[in-house]
Amino acid sequence: QVQLVESGGGLVQAGGSLRLSCAASGRSFSSYAMAWFRQAPGKEREFVAAKNWSGASTYYADSVKGRFTISRDNAKNAVYLQMNSLKPEDTARYYCAADPYWHDHWSVDAMEYWGKGTLVTVSS
């Protein structure tokens, strides 16, 4: 079992930055692939970024590539999402997710554990 709790969301102006954190508890966190997803109002949840257990492999959605950075600290049981150059279209609830496996295709159905999310609002 892995429990995930996100934090760091808030209101920011376009062009600004936010850093989201996800605190994990439970055994074997360091063996899990970790990912961030987001869900905008009225839209389906979508993949944002993922990092494998060692940190050696990283994958980003095209929409955030070059602006967002995912990182993890296995000693602290934490994963982070640094978001720069934010746009109004980045407004969404951001979810942390964990799965024992690295995937070729990151979908909601592929992830075993989820947090409850943290809300990010980007004003224009």
DSSP file with accessible surface (Angstrom, degrees, kcal/mol):
  #  RESIDUE AA STRUCTURE BP1 BP2  ACC     N-H-->O    O-->H-N    N-H-->O    O-->H-N    TCO  KAPPA ALPHA  PHI   PSI    X-CA   Y-CA   Z-CA
    1    1 A Q              0   0  154      0, 0.0    26,-0.4     0, 0.0     2,-0.4   0.000 360.0 360.0 360.0 137.7    0.0    0.0    0.0
    2    2 A V        -     0   0    7     24,-0.1     2,-0.4    96,-0.1    24,-0.2  -0.998 360.0-158.7-129.6 127.5    1.2    3.5   -0.8
    3    3 A Q  E     -A   25   0A  88     22,-2.5    22,-2.2    -2,-0.4     2,-0.4  -0.909  10.7-162.6-106.3 137.5   -0.6    6.6    0.4
    4    4 A L  E     -A   24   0A  12     -2,-0.4   112,-0.5   110,-0.4     2,-0.4  -0.968  10.5-176.4-125.8 133.8    0.0    9.9   -1.5
    5    5 A V  E     -A   23   0A  96     18,-2.1    18,-2.8    -2,-0.4     2,-0.2  -0.976  12.2-155.8-132.8 118.4   -0.7   13.4   -0.4
    6    6 A E  E     +A   22   0A  17     -2,-0.4     2,-0.3    16,-0.2    16,-0.2  -0.585  18.1 164.7 -90.8 154.4   -0.1   16.4   -2.7
    7    7 A S  E     +A   21   0A  62     14,-2.3    14,-2.7    -2,-0.2   111,-0.1  -0.959  39.6  71.0-155.0 167.7    0.6   20.0   -1.7
    8    8 A G        +     0   0   36     -2,-0.3    11,-0.3     1,-0.3    14,-0.1   0.375  60.1 135.1 105.0  -4.6    1.8   23.2   -3.1
    9    9 A G        +     0   0   28     12,-0.1     2,-0.3     9,-0.1    -1,-0.3  -0.198  21.3 120.7 -70.8 169.2   -1.1   24.2   -5.3
   10   10 A G  E     -d  120   0B  30    109,-0.7   111,-2.8   108,-0.1     2,-0.5  -0.987  60.3 -49.8 166.4-167.1   -2.5   27.7   -5.4
   11   11 A L  E     +d  121   0B 131     -2,-0.3     2,-0.3   109,-0.2   111,-0.2  -0.857  53.5 166.1-101.6 130.4   -3.2   30.8   -7.5
   12   12 A V  E     -d  122   0B  23    109,-2.6   111,-2.5    -2,-0.5     2,-0.2  -0.984  34.1-112.1-142.4 150.1   -0.5   32.2   -9.7
   13   13 A Q  E >   -d  123   0B 147     -2,-0.3     3,-2.3   109,-0.2    73,-0.2  -0.480  49.6 -83.4 -79.0 154.6   -0.3   34.6  -12.6
   14   14 A A  T 3  S+     0   0   48    109,-2.5    73,-0.2     1,-0.3    -1,-0.1  -0.288 119.5  29.8 -55.9 137.5    0.6   33.5  -16.1
   15   15 A G  T 3  S+     0   0   55     71,-3.3    70,-0.6     1,-0.3    -1,-0.3   0.247 100.3 113.9  92.2 -11.2    4.3   33.2  -16.5
   16   16 A G    <   -     0   0   22     -3,-2.3    70,-2.3    70,-0.2     2,-0.3  -0.075  58.8-121.4 -84.9-174.2    4.8   32.4  -12.9
   17   17 A S        -     0   0   61     67,-0.2     2,-0.3    68,-0.2    67,-0.2  -0.929  20.5-179.1-131.4 153.1    6.0   29.3  -11.2
   18   18 A L  E     - B   0  83A  35     65,-2.2    65,-3.4    -2,-0.3     2,-0.5  -0.981  16.2-146.4-144.1 153.0    4.8   26.8   -8.6
   19   19 A R  E     - B   0  82A 123     -2,-0.3     2,-0.3   -11,-0.3    63,-0.2  -0.972  14.8-159.2-123.2 117.8    6.4   23.7   -7.1
   20   20 A L  E     - B   0  81A   0     61,-2.9    61,-2.3    -2,-0.5     2,-0.3  -0.703   5.9-159.7 -92.7 145.9    4.1   20.8   -6.2
   21   21 A S  E     -AB   7  80A  32    -14,-2.7   -14,-2.3    -2,-0.3     2,-0.4  -0.926   7.9-162.8-123.2 150.6    5.1   18.2   -3.7
   22   22 A a  E     -AB   6  79A   1     57,-2.2    57,-1.9    -2,-0.3     2,-0.5  -0.968   8.2-158.1-133.7 116.0    3.8   14.7   -3.1
   23   23 A A  E     -AB   5  78A  59    -18,-2.8   -18,-2.1    -2,-0.4     2,-0.4  -0.836  12.6-161.2 -95.4 128.8    4.5   12.9    0.2
   24   24 A A  E     -A    4   0A  10     53,-3.0     2,-0.3    -2,-0.5   -20,-0.2  -0.858   9.2-175.0-112.4 143.5    4.3    9.2    0.1
   25   25 A S  E     +A    3   0A  55    -22,-2.2   -22,-2.5    -2,-0.4     2,-0.2  -0.945  40.7  61.7-132.1 157.0    3.9    6.7    2.9
   26   26 A G  S >  S-     0   0   35     -2,-0.3     3,-0.7   -24,-0.2   -24,-0.1  -0.423  84.8 -48.7 113.8 168.6    4.0    3.0    2.9
   27   27 A R  T 3  S+     0   0  208    -26,-0.4    -2,-0.1     1,-0.2     0, 0.0  -0.341 110.8  16.2 -76.3 153.6    6.5    0.4    2.0
   28   28 A S  T >   +     0   0   68      1,-0.1     3,-1.6    -2,-0.1     4,-0.4   0.703  66.5 147.7  66.3  25.3    8.6    0.2   -1.1
   29   29 A F  G X  S+     0   0    4     -3,-0.7     3,-2.1     1,-0.3    -1,-0.1   0.913  70.6  59.7 -54.6 -42.4    8.1    3.8   -2.3
   30   30 A S  G 3  S+     0   0   58      1,-0.3    -1,-0.3    44,-0.2    44,-0.1   0.660 100.5  56.0 -65.7 -13.7   11.5    3.8   -3.8
   31   31 A S  G <  S+     0   0   60     -3,-1.6     2,-0.3     2,-0.1    -1,-0.3   0.513  92.3  92.8 -93.9  -3.4   10.6    0.9   -6.1
   32   32 A Y  S <  S-     0   0   26     -3,-2.1     2,-0.3    -4,-0.4    69,-0.1  -0.657  74.7-125.7 -95.0 144.1    7.6    2.6   -7.6
   33   33 A A  E     -E   99   0B   4     66,-2.8    66,-2.2    -2,-0.3     2,-0.4  -0.673  32.8-150.7 -74.6 138.5    7.4    4.7  -10.8
   34   34 A M  E     +EF  98  51B   0     17,-2.6    17,-2.9    -2,-0.3     2,-0.3  -0.913  17.9 176.3-118.1 144.8    5.8    8.0   -9.9
   35   35 A A  E     -EF  97  50B   0     62,-2.8    62,-2.7    -2,-0.4     2,-0.4  -0.952  23.7-137.6-144.1 158.6    3.8   10.3  -12.1
   36   36 A W  E     +EF  96  49B   0     13,-3.0    12,-2.7    -2,-0.3    13,-1.7  -0.974  23.1 177.0-115.8 135.8    1.8   13.5  -12.2
   37   37 A F  E     -EF  95  47B   2     58,-2.7    58,-2.9    -2,-0.4     2,-0.3  -0.836  10.0-156.2-123.9 167.6   -1.6   13.8  -13.9
   38   38 A R  E     -EF  94  46B  13      8,-2.6     8,-3.4    -2,-0.3     2,-0.4  -0.990   7.4-158.8-146.2 155.1   -4.0   16.7  -14.1
   39   39 A Q  E     -E   93   0B  66     54,-2.2    54,-2.5    -2,-0.3     6,-0.2  -0.953   9.1-158.6-138.3 114.7   -7.6   17.3  -14.6
   40   40 A A    >   -     0   0   23      4,-0.4     3,-2.3    -2,-0.4    52,-0.2  -0.535  45.2 -76.1 -84.6 157.4   -9.1   20.6  -15.8
   41   41 A P  T 3  S+     0   0  114      0, 0.0    -1,-0.1     0, 0.0     3,-0.1  -0.278 118.5   5.5 -56.1 128.0  -12.8   21.4  -15.2
   42   42 A G  T 3  S+     0   0   93      1,-0.2     2,-0.3    -3,-0.1    -2,-0.0   0.535 114.1  99.9  78.2   5.1  -14.9   19.5  -17.6
   43   43 A K  S <  S-     0   0  150     -3,-2.3    -1,-0.2     1,-0.0     2,-0.1  -0.795  76.1 -98.8-121.6 165.6  -12.1   17.5  -19.1
   44   44 A E        -     0   0  172     -2,-0.3    -4,-0.4     1,-0.1     2,-0.2  -0.437  47.7 -93.3 -78.5 155.5  -10.6   14.1  -18.6
   45   45 A R        -     0   0   68     -6,-0.2     2,-0.3    -2,-0.1    -6,-0.2  -0.481  50.2-164.9 -67.5 136.4   -7.6   13.4  -16.4
   46   46 A E  E     -F   38   0B  89     -8,-3.4    -8,-2.6    -2,-0.2     2,-0.1  -0.925  21.6-102.6-130.4 153.6   -4.4   13.6  -18.5
   47   47 A F  E     +F   37   0B  26     -2,-0.3   -10,-0.2    59,-0.3     3,-0.1  -0.421  34.6 169.5 -71.4 142.9   -0.8   12.6  -18.0
   48   48 A V  E     -     0   0B   1    -12,-2.7    13,-2.7     1,-0.4     2,-0.3   0.712  57.9 -23.1-117.6 -56.0    1.8   15.2  -17.2
   49   49 A A  E     -FG  36  60B   0    -13,-1.7   -13,-3.0    11,-0.2    -1,-0.4  -0.991  49.5-164.3-160.8 155.4    5.1   13.6  -16.2
   50   50 A A  E     -FG  35  59B   0      9,-2.4     9,-2.3    -2,-0.3     2,-0.4  -0.991   2.1-168.7-146.0 152.7    6.6   10.5  -14.9
   51   51 A K  E     -FG  34  58B  27    -17,-2.9   -17,-2.6    -2,-0.3     7,-0.2  -0.997  23.6-124.7-141.5 139.0    9.9    9.3  -13.4
   52   52 A N    >   -     0   0   20      5,-2.2     3,-0.8    -2,-0.4   -20,-0.1  -0.129  39.1 -88.7 -79.3 179.7   11.0    5.8  -12.7
   53   53 A W  T 3  S+     0   0  148      1,-0.3   -21,-0.2   -22,-0.3    21,-0.1   0.846 125.7  39.4 -61.6 -35.7   12.2    4.4   -9.4
   54   54 A S  T 3  S-     0   0   60    -23,-0.1    -1,-0.3    20,-0.0    20,-0.1   0.629 106.8-119.8 -89.1 -14.4   15.8    5.3   -9.8
   55   55 A G  S <  S+     0   0   24     -3,-0.8    -2,-0.1     2,-0.2    17,-0.0   0.414  84.7 113.0  89.4  -1.9   15.2    8.6  -11.4
   56   56 A A        +     0   0   82      1,-0.1     2,-0.4    -5,-0.1    -3,-0.1   0.759  69.3  54.4 -76.8 -25.8   17.1    7.6  -14.5
   57   57 A S        +     0   0   50      2,-0.0    -5,-2.2     0, 0.0     2,-0.3  -0.934  63.1 173.4-116.3 135.8   14.1    7.6  -16.8
   58   58 A T  E     -G   51   0B  53     -2,-0.4     2,-0.4    -7,-0.2    -7,-0.2  -0.983   7.5-173.0-138.8 146.4   11.7   10.6  -17.2
   59   59 A Y  E     -G   50   0B 112     -9,-2.3    -9,-2.4    -2,-0.3     2,-0.3  -0.998   4.4-169.8-144.3 138.2    8.8   11.2  -19.6
   60   60 A Y  E     -G   49   0B  44     -2,-0.4   -11,-0.2   -11,-0.2     2,-0.2  -0.947  27.9-112.0-127.4 149.3    6.8   14.3  -20.2
   61   61 A A    >>  -     0   0   18    -13,-2.7     3,-1.6    -2,-0.3     4,-1.2  -0.497  35.3-118.4 -68.5 147.5    3.6   15.2  -22.0
   62   62 A D  T 34 S+     0   0  130      1,-0.3     3,-0.3     2,-0.2    -1,-0.1   0.843 110.8  64.8 -58.3 -32.8    4.3   17.4  -25.0
   63   63 A S  T 34 S+     0   0   57      1,-0.2    -1,-0.3     3,-0.0   -15,-0.1   0.699 113.6  29.8 -67.9 -18.2    2.2   20.2  -23.5
   64   64 A V  T X> S+     0   0    0     -3,-1.6     3,-2.4   -16,-0.2     4,-2.3   0.468  84.5 128.3-118.7  -5.0    4.6   20.7  -20.6
   65   65 A K  T 3< S+     0   0  113     -4,-1.2     4,-0.1    -3,-0.3   -16,-0.0  -0.282  80.6  15.2 -58.7 132.3    7.9   19.7  -22.0
   66   66 A G  T 34 S+     0   0   82      2,-0.4    -1,-0.3     1,-0.1     3,-0.1   0.253 126.1  59.0  87.4 -12.5   10.6   22.3  -21.4
   67   67 A R  T <4 S+     0   0   29     -3,-2.4    17,-2.0     1,-0.2     2,-0.3   0.696  98.4  52.5-114.9 -35.4    8.4   24.0  -18.7
   68   68 A F  E  <  -C   83   0A   3     -4,-2.3    -2,-0.4    15,-0.2     2,-0.4  -0.820  59.9-165.2-107.9 148.4    7.8   21.4  -16.1
   69   69 A T  E     -C   82   0A  72     13,-2.5    13,-3.1    -2,-0.3     2,-0.4  -0.990   5.3-156.5-134.5 124.6   10.4   19.2  -14.3
   70   70 A I  E     +C   81   0A   3     -2,-0.4     2,-0.3    11,-0.2    11,-0.2  -0.801  21.3 166.3 -97.4 140.0    9.6   16.1  -12.3
   71   71 A S  E     -C   80   0A  44      9,-1.8     9,-3.1    -2,-0.4     2,-0.3  -0.950  16.3-156.4-144.8 164.8   12.0   15.0   -9.6
   72   72 A R  E     -C   79   0A  33     -2,-0.3     2,-0.4     7,-0.3     7,-0.3  -0.992  11.7-157.8-145.3 152.0   12.0   12.6   -6.7
   73   73 A D  E > > -C   78   0A  53      5,-2.9     5,-1.9    -2,-0.3     3,-0.8  -0.902   7.3-172.9-129.1  99.1   13.8   12.1   -3.4
   74   74 A N  G > 5S+     0   0   48     -2,-0.4     3,-0.6     1,-0.3   -44,-0.2   0.797  84.5  61.0 -66.7 -27.1   13.6    8.5   -2.3
   75   75 A A  G 3 5S+     0   0   97      1,-0.2    -1,-0.3    -3,-0.1   -45,-0.0   0.817 113.9  36.2 -68.2 -28.1   15.2    9.2    1.0
   76   76 A K  G < 5S-     0   0  149     -3,-0.8    -1,-0.2     2,-0.2   -52,-0.2   0.349 107.3-124.2-102.6   2.4   12.3   11.6    1.8
   77   77 A N  T < 5 +     0   0   55     -3,-0.6   -53,-3.0    -4,-0.5     2,-0.3   0.942  69.2 127.9  52.6  50.9    9.6    9.5    0.1
   78   78 A A  E   < -BC  23  73A   9     -5,-1.9    -5,-2.9   -55,-0.2     2,-0.3  -0.971  45.1-165.0-140.1 151.7    8.7   12.5   -2.0
   79   79 A V  E     -BC  22  72A   0    -57,-1.9   -57,-2.2    -2,-0.3     2,-0.3  -0.974  16.3-160.6-133.6 147.8    8.2   13.5   -5.6
   80   80 A Y  E     -BC  21  71A  31     -9,-3.1    -9,-1.8    -2,-0.3     2,-0.4  -0.883  15.2-155.4-129.5 157.8    8.0   17.0   -6.9
   81   81 A L  E     -BC  20  70A   0    -61,-2.3   -61,-2.9    -2,-0.3     2,-0.6  -0.914  11.0-161.6-135.2 107.0    6.7   18.9   -9.9
   82   82 A Q  E     -BC  19  69A  60    -13,-3.1   -13,-2.5    -2,-0.4     2,-0.6  -0.818  11.5-166.0 -87.4 122.2    8.4   22.2  -10.7
   83   83 A M  E     +BC  18  68A   0    -65,-3.4   -65,-2.2    -2,-0.6     2,-0.3  -0.950  10.9 173.9-118.1 116.8    6.2   24.2  -13.0
   84   84 A N        +     0   0   58    -17,-2.0   -67,-0.2    -2,-0.6   -68,-0.2  -0.756  59.7  23.8-116.1 164.0    7.6   27.2  -14.8
   85   85 A S  S    S-     0   0   68    -70,-0.6    -1,-0.2    -2,-0.3   -68,-0.2   0.904  84.8-160.1  50.0  48.2    6.2   29.6  -17.4
   86   86 A L        -     0   0    3    -70,-2.3   -71,-3.3    -3,-0.2   -70,-0.2  -0.260   8.0-158.9 -65.5 146.6    2.7   28.7  -16.3
   87   87 A K    >   -     0   0   86    -73,-0.2     3,-2.5   -72,-0.1     4,-0.3  -0.863  31.9-110.6-121.0 156.3   -0.2   29.3  -18.7
   88   88 A P  G >  S+     0   0   51      0, 0.0     3,-1.9     0, 0.0    34,-0.4   0.855 117.6  63.4 -55.4 -32.2   -3.9   29.6  -18.0
   89   89 A E  G 3  S+     0   0  128      1,-0.3   -49,-0.1   -49,-0.0    -3,-0.0   0.561  88.9  69.4 -72.3  -5.9   -4.4   26.3  -19.8
   90   90 A D  G <  S+     0   0    1     -3,-2.5    -1,-0.3    32,-0.0     2,-0.2   0.513  70.2 121.4 -83.7  -5.7   -2.3   24.7  -17.0
   91   91 A T    <   +     0   0   36     -3,-1.9     2,-0.3    -4,-0.3    30,-0.2  -0.408  41.0 107.0 -61.1 124.8   -5.2   25.3  -14.6
   92   92 A A  E    S- H   0 120B   2     28,-2.0    28,-2.8    -2,-0.2     2,-0.6  -0.964  75.6 -81.8-178.7 168.7   -6.3   22.0  -13.2
   93   93 A R  E     -EH  39 119B  90    -54,-2.5   -54,-2.2    -2,-0.3     2,-0.5  -0.861  47.9-144.8 -88.9 128.4   -6.3   19.7  -10.2
   94   94 A Y  E     -EH  38 118B   0     24,-3.2    24,-2.0    -2,-0.6     2,-0.4  -0.842  14.1-162.8-102.8 130.5   -2.9   18.0  -10.1
   95   95 A Y  E     -E   37   0B  29    -58,-2.9   -58,-2.7    -2,-0.5     2,-0.4  -0.900  12.4-143.4-116.6 139.6   -2.7   14.4   -8.9
   96   96 A a  E     -E   36   0B   0     -2,-0.4    19,-2.2   -60,-0.2     2,-0.3  -0.781  26.3-176.4 -93.5 140.8    0.3   12.3   -7.8
   97   97 A A  E     -EI  35 114B   0    -62,-2.7   -62,-2.8    -2,-0.4     2,-0.4  -0.983  11.7-159.7-141.6 152.7    0.2    8.7   -8.8
   98   98 A A  E     +EI  34 113B   0     15,-2.2    15,-2.4    -2,-0.3    14,-1.2  -0.970  11.2 170.6-134.2 147.0    2.3    5.6   -8.2
   99   99 A D  E     -E   33   0B  11    -66,-2.2   -66,-2.8    -2,-0.4    12,-0.1  -0.984  37.7-127.7-152.3 145.9    2.7    2.3   -9.9
  100  100 A P  S    S+     0   0   46      0, 0.0     2,-0.3     0, 0.0   -47,-0.1   0.730  90.4  61.7 -65.4 -18.7    5.1   -0.6   -9.6
  101  101 A Y  S    S-     0   0  165      9,-0.2     2,-0.4   -68,-0.1   -68,-0.1  -0.808  77.1-126.9-117.5 149.8    5.9   -0.6  -13.3
  102  102 A W        -     0   0   98     -2,-0.3     2,-0.3   -70,-0.0     3,-0.1  -0.723  36.7-149.5 -84.2 137.3    7.3    1.8  -15.9
  103  103 A H        -     0   0   41     -2,-0.4     3,-0.2     1,-0.1     7,-0.0  -0.826  27.0-149.3-115.0 151.6    4.9    2.2  -18.8
  104  104 A D  S    S+     0   0  160     -2,-0.3     2,-0.4     1,-0.3    -1,-0.1   0.752 100.2  33.3 -80.3 -28.8    5.3    2.9  -22.5
  105  105 A H  S    S-     0   0  144     -3,-0.1     2,-0.8     2,-0.0    -1,-0.3  -0.989  80.6-146.1-131.0 122.4    1.9    4.6  -22.4
  106  106 A W        +     0   0   13     -2,-0.4     2,-0.3    -3,-0.2   -59,-0.3  -0.789  32.2 157.3 -95.5 111.9    0.8    6.5  -19.3
  107  107 A S    >>  -     0   0   37     -2,-0.8     3,-1.0     1,-0.1     4,-0.6  -0.870  54.1-110.8-128.8 163.2   -2.9    6.3  -18.7
  108  108 A V  G >4 S+     0   0   51     -2,-0.3     3,-1.3     1,-0.3    -1,-0.1   0.911 118.1  55.6 -57.6 -41.6   -5.2    6.7  -15.7
  109  109 A D  G 34 S+     0   0  156      1,-0.3    -1,-0.3    -3,-0.0    -3,-0.0   0.721  98.7  63.1 -66.3 -20.6   -5.9    3.0  -15.8
  110  110 A A  G <4 S+     0   0   21     -3,-1.0     2,-0.4   -11,-0.0    -1,-0.3   0.673  85.9  87.1 -78.9 -17.0   -2.2    2.1  -15.6
  111  111 A M    <<  -     0   0   12     -3,-1.3   -12,-0.2    -4,-0.6     3,-0.1  -0.687  55.1-166.2 -95.2 137.3   -1.7    3.7  -12.2
  112  112 A E  S    S+     0   0  100    -14,-1.2     2,-0.4    -2,-0.4   -13,-0.2   0.857  71.2  37.1 -87.9 -38.8   -2.3    1.7   -9.0
  113  113 A Y  E     -I   98   0B  34    -15,-2.4   -15,-2.2  -112,-0.0     2,-0.3  -0.940  63.4-174.3-123.4 145.7   -2.3    4.5   -6.3
  114  114 A W  E     -I   97   0B  73     -2,-0.4  -110,-0.4   -17,-0.2   -17,-0.2  -0.966  16.0-142.1-135.8 147.3   -3.6    8.0   -6.4
  115  115 A G        -     0   0    9    -19,-2.2  -110,-0.2    -2,-0.3     3,-0.1  -0.380  35.0-107.9 -89.8-177.3   -3.6   11.1   -4.1
  116  116 A K        -     0   0  187   -112,-0.5  -111,-0.1     1,-0.2   -21,-0.1   0.554  60.3-122.5 -91.7  -9.9   -6.5   13.4   -3.8
  117  117 A G        -     0   0   13    -21,-0.1     2,-0.4   -24,-0.1   -22,-0.2   0.029   9.8-113.3  96.3 161.4   -4.9   16.2   -5.8
  118  118 A T  E     - H   0  94B  19    -24,-2.0   -24,-3.2  -111,-0.1     2,-0.4  -0.997  30.5-119.6-137.2 137.9   -4.0   19.8   -5.3
  119  119 A L  E     - H   0  93B  84     -2,-0.4  -109,-0.7   -26,-0.2     2,-0.5  -0.640  23.7-170.8 -88.3 130.4   -5.6   22.7   -7.2
  120  120 A V  E     -dH  10  92B   0    -28,-2.8   -28,-2.0    -2,-0.4     2,-0.5  -0.980   2.9-174.3-118.0 124.9   -3.5   24.9   -9.5
  121  121 A T  E     -d   11   0B  52   -111,-2.8  -109,-2.6    -2,-0.5     2,-0.6  -0.986   5.1-166.0-122.7 124.4   -5.1   28.1  -10.9
  122  122 A V  E     -d   12   0B   6     -2,-0.5     2,-0.3   -34,-0.4  -109,-0.2  -0.946  10.6-153.8-112.3 117.7   -3.3   30.2  -13.4
  123  123 A S  E      d   13   0B  41   -111,-2.5  -109,-2.5    -2,-0.6    -2,-0.0  -0.641 360.0 360.0 -92.6 148.1   -4.7   33.6  -14.1
  124  124 A S              0   0  141     -2,-0.3    -1,-0.1  -111,-0.2   -37,-0.0  -0.353 360.0 360.0 -89.8 360.0   -4.2   35.5  -17.3
